[in-house]
Amino acid sequence: MKRICIIVCVAMAGLTSCKKFLDTKPTDFFTPDNYYTSEAQLQQALNGVYGDLMRPELYAQVMGFNFVSTTDEVMSNRTADGDARGLRYNYDASLVHIGNIWKFSYIGIANLNQLLANIDKPDMDEGRRNIIKGQALFLRGFLYFTLASNYGDVPLVLRNLAISEVNMPATPQKGVYEQVEKDMKEAETLLAGYTSNKLGYNDVVTLTAVQAVLARVYLHWAGYPQNDVSKYADVITYTDKVINSGLHALNPDYRQVFINLSRDQYDVKEIIWELGSSGAAAGVVNKPGNDIGNFVGVQSNLTAADTSSYSSAAWVWITRKLFDAYEVDAASTALPFKSSLDVRRDWNCANYIYSGTPRVRSARNNVWQMCAGKFRREYCPAAIRNTNGVGGTYNINWPVIRYADVLLMRAEAENYVNGPGNAYTYIDQVRKRAYGIQAGNVVKSVTVSHGGSGYTAAPAVTISGGGGHGAAATAIVSGGQVTGIYLSSPGALTPGSYYSSAPVVVIGTAWIPGTTYAAATQITNGGHLYTVTTAGTATNTPPTHTSGASDAAVTGAVFTYAGTAATAAAAITNGTESALTPGLGREAFQLAIRDERMRELCFEAVRKADLIRWGNFVGDMQTFAAWATSNGASVTATGNVNGLQGLRNVADRHVLLPKPTYELNLNHDLVQNPGW
C-alpha cells in the first residue's frame, strides 16, 4: 500500500459551537484561520498536494502520455481521436488537457503557499516542522519547473492572492528557474538527514530527491532556450551529491525496476523519487487509480475466466529507431530479429500482445507495431488486476527520477565541462547494467551447431550448468530444421546467479522411461529425433532405430523416426561487451549520450524535453519523419501511419505548450506563446 493517500475532504460538518451567538469566525468547517493548528493538519495538507500530483490531469495520465507520445522513440497509433488528447500535434490552446496541467499545477502551488504561510502556526517539534516545510518548498519548485518547462514564461505566485488579484504578467522562464533553485536549495537544507533508506519508501521528497531533481533543473537551464551553459557545473555538483551519498545504486536487473513498480514494491536504491498512487486494499477494485501501463503498455483485454488477464489499451507503439538503437549479437541466426545483448530492448520493445476470448498471446513481428513494454500491468497484484472480470486500478507508481538518470546527467555535464575522458565512468555503469554484467557474466549467445531435421514445431531449449541460472531461449524452426536460437534472457541477473563457464544447451525433450507421451510429441534420444505416433507410457527400452516406427509392445508409446536432433552451444560474456566505443570526441560522446538516454529512459516522459533542450527539436523531428517514412512507418499493414502523420505535424510552436484559453480570458496581462 502506498504511503501517500489523497485527501478527499477537509470539511467537517455537524460541529456545534460554544462561542457567542454573534461570533463571526466559523467553527463548523475549516478555514485558514482555524486550520493548520497541529502537526497532523500540516501533514494532511502536504499529503493532499502529493495526492494531487497523481491526478489523471497530471502524472497519473497526462504528463506521461498526452504531449510526449510522438517523438523518435514512441508514436501514437491513434487515428483522428488522438487529436483530442494532444497525441498528434493538432491541439490548440482550448484543449482541456492543455488547461489542466496549468490549472492543477497552480492549485497545488496555491495549497503549498497556504501551507507555507501557516507553517509556524502550531506548537510542534522543529525537526518535523522542517521536514514538512522542506517538502512543501520543493514541491512548489517542482510544480513551477513543470510549468516553466512546458509553457515557458508563467506567473510566479509566492503568496496567497486576494480574490480581486486576477491580472498578473508572466515571469520570464529564467526568473522562474531562479525561484525553483531558491526553493529547492532551501528544501535541501531543511531535509538534511531525511533519506529514503531510513524511511524504507521513496514516494515522499527526501534529501537526494531534492538534489537529483535540482540537477535536472540545471540541465534544462543549461539547454535551450536559456542556454546558460554555466549550469552544467551545477549539474556536476548536484549529481555528485547523489552519487557520493552512497544511498543509491542500480538494480542489477533493469527489468526488475519496473516489475517492482507494478507489484507495489519499493526500490529506494534505484528510484530516487516516485509519485505514489492511492493504492487499493487486497480484493478491492475500482478505487481511484491511474493509467500507467494502460495507454503506454502491452495491449491486453480483460477476460472474466482468465485471472491472469488485465486491461491495457496500448495507444502508442515504439519506433524502429528505438528498436535498432539496441546492439544485437552479430552471430545470432534467430529470426525475425537477432538476439540483443542489451536486456533493455526486449523489455522496452514488447513483441507480443494479448487478444481474443479466450485470451491468447500473439507475436508482434512488425517493429513499428510493437507495444511500449516498460510498464507491464500483467505484473500487478491479481486483486487489483482482475476480479471476476472487473478491472482494478493497477496503481503503478510513477518514477519521477531514477539513479540511472543521475549517472547519465553526470556524464553529459562532465563531457560538456571537461570532455569525455571521465564521462565514460558514468555512462559505462548504465551500460554494464543494461547488458546484465554489472555483477558477473551472463549467457551472451546460443549458436546452433547442427540444425537437425524432421522438426514439426519449435522444440524446447534448456540451458543448465556453468555455475549460474536463469538463462532462457527459444528455438526457431524453418524447413524442419532449427535455424536459430533466440536468447530471451541472459540469466537471472541477481547475486549468485552469474555464470563462470559456458552452460550446456539441450534442444528438445529428452526421452525418459516411465513418461506418458501424447501423440505428436517430439522427443530426442541418442542424437535422433522421434515423433510419438501412438500415445502411451514409455517402457525402460529407449527408441534407437533410424527408420520406421518402434513396436508399442517394446517401447510403450510408438516412436516414429523423424530425423536427427539439433545441437547448440552457449557462450558467456567476458565483461567488456557493454563498453562504449573508446576515444570518442566531445561531440561524438554527446551523441552517444543522446542515444543512451533514449535506450535507458524511453517512455518515462523525458525524451521530448531532452530533444527540446538539445536545441533542434523541430529539425530533429522532421529528419526523423523522413527517415521513418523511408523505413516502413508509412506502410499501412506493418507500419504506423497514424503516428507518422502526427510526427509530420510538428512545427516551431510545439516547443512550448500554448497558454490555456481560459487563463488568457481571465488574466489580461498574460501573453500567448509564439505561434499560438
N, C-alpha and C positions, 0 to 999 in steps of 0.2 A: 504494500500500500504506500502510495507516495506521501511525502511529508507535507506538501502544500495543498491545502483544500480551499476552494473558492468560498468567499463569504457571500452567502445568498441573501442575507438580510441583516441590517443592524438596527432596524426599528423595533421597539418593544412596546406592544400595545397592552392596554388594560391596567397600566400602572396608575395608582392614585397618589395624590399629593397631600402633604401635611402643611403646605405653605398657606399663606393668607390668600383669600379669595381673589384679590387684585394683583397678586404676584405676576409679573409679565414674563418671567422666564419659564418656558415649557419644561415639564418634568415627565411627560408621558411618551416622549420619543427623544432620540439622540440628536444633539446639535453639536457644533464645535465647542460650545460653551460647557456643555455637560458631559462631553465625551473626552477621550484621551486622559482619563483620570487615573489610570493604572497601567502597569507594565502589560497586563493581558490585553488591554484595549489598544495600546500601541502596536503590540504584536499582531492583533487581529486586523488592524488597519493595514499593516505591512503585508500580511498574508493575502488580503484582498487584491493588492496590486500584483503579487506573484500569480494569483489565480487568473487575473485578467490577461496576463501575458499569454496564457494558453486558451484564450478565446479563439473561435474559428476565424474571427476578423484579424487576428494576429498570428501567433505561432502554431496554433492548432490546425491551421489550414493555409491562410493567405500568404504569410511570409515565406513559407517553404514550397509554395506551389504556383500561385496565380501569375506573378510577374517575373518569375525566374525559370519558367519551364520551357523556354525556347532559346537555347544557346547552342554552342558547339558540342555539348556533352549530352543533352537531352532535348527532345522536341515533343510538343503536344501532338497527340494523334486525333484530336477532336476536329470535327467539321465546323460549320459556322457557329455552333453553340459555344465553341471555345472563346468566341469574341466576348461573350457575356461574363467570362471570368478573367479576361485580360491575357489569355494564353497566346494570342496571335498578333499582338502589337496593333490591334484595331480599336483599342479602348480610347476613351476621351475623359475629360475632367468630370463628367457626370456619372461615371461608373461607380456603383455602390462600393466596390472593393477599394477603389482609389480613396474614397472618402472615409472608409472605416479604419484604414491604417492611421490616417491623420486623427480621426475622432478618438479612437481608443488609446492612442499614444498620449494625446492631450488629457484625456480623462485620467489616465494613470499619473501623469505629471501633476494635475490638479490635486489628486488624492495625496500624492507624495508631498507637495507643497504644504497641504493642510497638516499632514503628519509632522513635517519638519518644523512648522510654526508652533506646534504644541509639544515638541519632543521633550522639553524641560518641565512640562506641567506636573507629572506625577512624581511622588517620592518613590525612588527605586534604586537598585544597585547601579552604580555608574558604569560598571563594565557592561551590564546588559543594555543600558541606555546607548552606550557607544556602538554596540553591535547593531541595534535597530537603526540608529542614525546612519551608521556607515552603509548598511544595506540600502536604506532609503536614498541616500545621496547617489550611490552607484546606480540604482535603478532609474533615477531621474536622468543621470548622464546617459545611461543605456538607451532610454527612450528618446532622448534628444539626438543621440547618434543614429538611431533608427530613422528619425525624421529627416535629419540633415543629409544622410547618405541616400535617401530616397527622393526627397523633394528639394534639396539644395538649401536656399535661404528660407528660414522659418522664424516665426515669432518666438522670442525667448521669454518665457514667463517663469519667474522665480518666486512669486508670492501669490497670495490669494487675491483674486481680482474682484472688484465691485461689479455688480450686475450691469452697470452702465458702461463698463470698460470693454467696448466691442472692437473698436478700430485700433489696430496695433501693427506697425510695419514689421516686416521680416528682418531679422538679424542676419547679416551675411554668414555664409557657411563657416568661414574661418572663425568668426566670433562664437558661433555655436560650438565648434570644436574646442575652443578655448574654455568655454564653460563646462563642457564634458570633461576635459582634462582636469579642471579645478575640482569638480565634484568627485571624480574618481580618485584623485590624489588624496583628497581629504578622507574618502572612504578607505583607502589603503591604510592610512594612519589609524583610523578608528577600529579597523578589523585586524590589527596586528595580533597574531597568535590564533586567529579564528580560522581553522583549517578543516577541510573535508575529511582528512584522515582521522581527526579527533572526533568528528561528528558521526562518521560512518555513512554519510549520504552527501550528495552534491547538488541537490535541487534548491539550495539557497546560496546566496552570494557569500563566498569566502575570500580570504586574502588573495590566493592565487588566481581565483576567478577575476577579481579586480585587475590584477596585473596582466593576465592573459588578454582580457578584453581591451584594456588600455593599449596594449601592444598592437592590437588590431586597429584601434582608432588611429594610432600614429601611422600605421601602414597606409591607411586610406588618406590620411592627411598628407603623406609624402607623395601620393599619386595625384592623378587628375581628379578634379580640376584645380586643387590648391597647389599641387606640385611643389610643396615645401620639403625639399629633399633632406633638409636638416633633421627631419623627424625620423629618418632611418636610424640615426644614432639612438633615438629614444626607443625604437623598436628593439634594438640590441639590448639596451638597458633593462627593459621590462620583460623580454623573453628570457634573459639571463636570470632574472629574479625567480621566474617559474622553474627554469631548468635547475638552478643551483639550490632551490629549496629542498630537493631530494624527495618531494612528496608525490611526484608524478612519473609515470613510465608508460611505455607502450605495452598494451596487452600482446602477448606472443602470437595470438591468433586474431587477425584482422576481423574475421567473420564473427568471432565471439563478442566483439564490442557491440554489434547490432543485435545479436541474439539476446544478449543481456538486457538491452533496452526493451526488446519485445517481451521478455519474461519478467520485466519489472524488477530487475536485479541491478544494484548499483555497482559501478566500476569507477571508484573515485581516483584510481591511478590514471586511467586513460582519459576519461571525460572530466574535464575541469569544472564545467558548469552545464547542467541540463535543466530544462524547464519541466517541472513536474505536472503531470496530469492529475485530475481529481481522483482517479482510481475507481475501482469497483470491488466490493467485497465478493468473496467466493460465492458463486451461484447467483449473483445479481447481475442483470443485464439492463441495457438501455439507460444507464446513468450517463450524465454529461461526459463525453469523451472527446476524441479528436480524429482527424483524418490522416494521420501519419500512417503510411503503409497502405493507404487507400488509393488516392489519385496517383501517387508516386509509389507503386508497389507491384507485386506479382499478381496478375489477373486471376480471380477465382470467384466462383459462385458459391452461395451458401446452400447446403442441402441438409434437410432435416435428418435424414438417415445416416449422414456421414458426419460423425462427431469431430472428425479432423478438419472439416471444411471451414472456410471463412469467406468473408466478402471483401473483395477489392476490385475497384473499377479499372485501375491501371490506365489512366488517361494521359500518360506520357510514355514514350519509347526512347531508348538510347539512340545514340548516333554511331555510325561506323567509325567516325574519328575517335570516339572514346574507346570502342572495342579494339581498334587497331593500335591504340596507344600502348597497350599491354604487350610485353615481349612474349614471344612464343618459342617453344622448343623446335628449333630448326629441323631436328631429326625426326620429329613426330610425323607419323603417317596417318594419324586419326583424321576422319572426315565427319562432318563437313569443315571442321575447324581443327587446326593443330592445337595440341595442348599448350597451355600457357604456364610459364614458370612463375608467374605472378598470381597469387591466390586471389587477388582483388578482382581480376577480370570476371571469373565465373560466379563470383558472389554479386558483384555490381551489375553485371550483364546477364540477367536470368534468361536462359534459353529454353524456357518451358512456361506453360500456363495451365490452369485447371479450368475445365469446362464440362458442360453436359450434365445429365441426370440419368444414371448415377455419374458422379463427378469423376473425370479421368484426367490424368496428367498427359499433356501433349507437347511434343517438341516444337520449339520455335527456332528454325534454322535460317531465317532471314534476319540479318543483324539489325536492320532498320526497324524491325518489328519486335525486338526483344524488350522485355519489361525492365524497368529500373528495379533491381533486386535488393538494394541495400536494406530497406526496411520491410521485413517479411512477417506479415501477420500470422503465418502458419506456426510461428513460434510463440504466439501469445497464449497465455493460460486458457485452457478449454472453457472455463467458466465465463470468460468474457469474450470468447470467440464464437461459440455456438451452443445455445441451449435449446434443444428441441427445434432446431431450425430458425431460431430467433437470434439475429446477430447481436453481439455485445458491442462494447465501445472501444475495445482494444487498448486505449490509454497508453500508447507508447510515448515515452518522454522525448522531448526534442533536444538533441545535443547541440547546444549553442557554440561551444568551443572545446576541442579535444587537444590533447598533448601533441598529437601529430601535426596539427596546425601550428602550434607554437614552434616546433622544430623547423617547419618549412618557412615560417615568417622569419625565424632567426637566420636561416640560410639565405633568404632573399635579401635581408638587410645587410648581412655580412658581405655578400657579394657586391652590393652597391657601394658600401663604405670602403671595404678593404680588398675587394676582389675575391675570386672563387677559392683561393687556397684553403682557408679554414672553413669555408662554407660547406665543403664536402662532408665535414664531420656530422652535420645536422641532417642533410638530405640522405646520407647513407644509412642513418638509423631507421628512417622511414622505409627505405627500400629493403633493408635486410628483413624487417618485419613482413613487408609485402611478399617477399619470396619465401617466407616461412623459416628463415635461417637465423633468426635473432638469437636463438639459444642452442643451436645444433644443426645437424644436417638432416635433410629430408629426401624423399624419393624425387629425383629430378626428371626421370623419364622411364618409360617402359617401351622397349623396342621389340617388334615381332622378329624372331629369328627364323621361324618356319610357319607359314600361313595355314598349313594343313589342307584338308579337303573334306567335302561332304557335309559342311555345316548348313543347317536349315534355319537357324536362329542364332543370335549373338550368345555365346557361352559366357558363363560367369568367369570373373577374373579374381583370383585370391592372391594377396601379397602378404607374406609372412616371413618372420625371422629378421635378421640384420640388426637386432638389438632395439628396434623401435616398433611402433604400431600406428594404425590409423590411416595408412595409405590405402587408397581405393581407386579402382579403374574399371572401365567398361570396354568391351571388345566391339570392334566394327567389322561386320561381315559383308562381303560382296563376292558374288560368284561362287559361293560355297567355301570361301577362304576367309580367314581372319586377316584383314588388310591393315589394321591399325589398332592401337590401344589408346584410349582416351583417359588420361590421368585426371580424375575428378577431385582427388585430394592427395597432397604430398605426404600427409601424416597428421597426427593428432595435434601437433604444434603446442604441446604442453610439456613442462619439465618432466624428464624421464621417458619421453616417448620418441626421442630422436634416434636416427639410425647411425650406427657405427660401421656398418658394412652393407653391401647390396643385399636386399632381401630376395627370397625365392618367389618367382611368379608361376602360378599354376593356372592354366587356361582350361576351363570346362569343369564338369562334375566328375570326380573320380568314382570308379566302381567300388562299392563297399558291400561285403556279404551281409545278408540279412535285411537289406534295404528294400522297401517296396517301391517299385518304379511304375509310373503311369506311362501309357502309350505315348509315343512321340518324344519322350525324353531322350536326350543325347548324353552319353557318358563316355569317359575315356578309360583305357586300361592298356598298359604296355605300349604306349605310343599310338594306339589305334583309337578310332572314333566309332562308336556304335549308336544306333538308334533303336530304342525299345519299340518293337512292333507288336508285341503282345504283353500286356501288363502282368506283373507278378512280383514275387519276392525272390531276390537273388539268393542262390544257394552259396556254398563255400567254393564252388567251382567258377572261376572267372572266365569271361569271354576272352579268347586269344586268337580266334580264327581271323583270316584276312579276306574272306569272301563268304557270301551267303549269310544264313541265319543259324543261330545256335538252337540246340534242342531244349525245349522247355523242361523236359524231364531231368536234364543235366544242370541247366543254369537257372531254372526257376522262370524268370521273365525271359522272353525271347529277345535276344540281342542280334540285330542285323548289322553287318559290317557296312559302315558309311564312308570311311576314308581314314586319313591319318590325322593325328591330333596336332594342333598348333602349339608352338612353344614361343616363349618370350623371355627377355632378360631385363632386369631393372638396373638403373644406375642411380647413385645418390649424389647430392651436391658436395662441393668442396668448400663452400663458404664464401666464394668470391663472385658467384653468379649475379648478385644484385648490384655490384659496384657500378656506379655511373662512369661513363667514359672519362678517363683521366685527362688532365691537361686542358680542359675547356677554358676559353677566354671568358671575360666578363659577360659579353653579350650572349654567347652560346650557353653559358651557365644560366642566365636569366630565362632563356627559352626553355631550358631543361626544367627549371623550377615551375614554369607555367604548366608544362605537361604533367609534372609530378603532382601539382595541386589538383589537377583535374582527375588524375588516376586515384588519388587518395580521398579527396573531399567531394567527389561528384554527388549530386542530389542533396547536399547539405546547405544549399541556398547561398553559396559563396561565389559561384563561377561568374555570374553576371556582374557582381560587384568587382570581382578581380579584373574582368575584361574592361570595365569602365575605368578603374584606377590605373590600369596599364596604358590608357590614353588613346586607344583606337577601337573602341567598341563597335562603332558603325562599320568601319572599314573591315575589321576582323569578321563581322557577321556577313558582310557582303562577299568577302573572299570565301568564307565557309559555305555560303549558299551556292556559289558557283561550283565549288568542289563537291558538295552534296548532290547537286543536280547531275553531275557527270559521273558520280559514283553510286548511283542506284536509288537515291532517295525519291526521285521523280517517277519511279516505276510503280504503278498502282498496285500490282499484285504483291510485290515484295518490298516496296519502299514505304515512305511516309509522306505522301503528297500534301496532307493537311498541315503537318508540321513544317514542311518546306515552304508552303505558302505563307505561313506565319513568319518564318525567318526572312522571307523576301520583303516583308512589310517594315522591317527595322529601318528607322530614319534617325536623323540627328536629335530630334526631340525626345527620343526614347532613352537618352542618357539619364534623364530625370523623369519621375512621375509628374503629371500635372497637379497643380494645387486644386483641391476639390471645388467644384462649382458652388456648393452650398456655403463654403467658407469664404469664397470671394464675394458672394452676395451679402454676407454678414459683415465682413471686415473690409471696409473700403480702402484701407491703407495697404492691403495685400496686392502684390503684382504677380500675374500669372507667369509661369516659366516660359522660356523661349519656345516657339513652335506650337504652343497650345492655344 
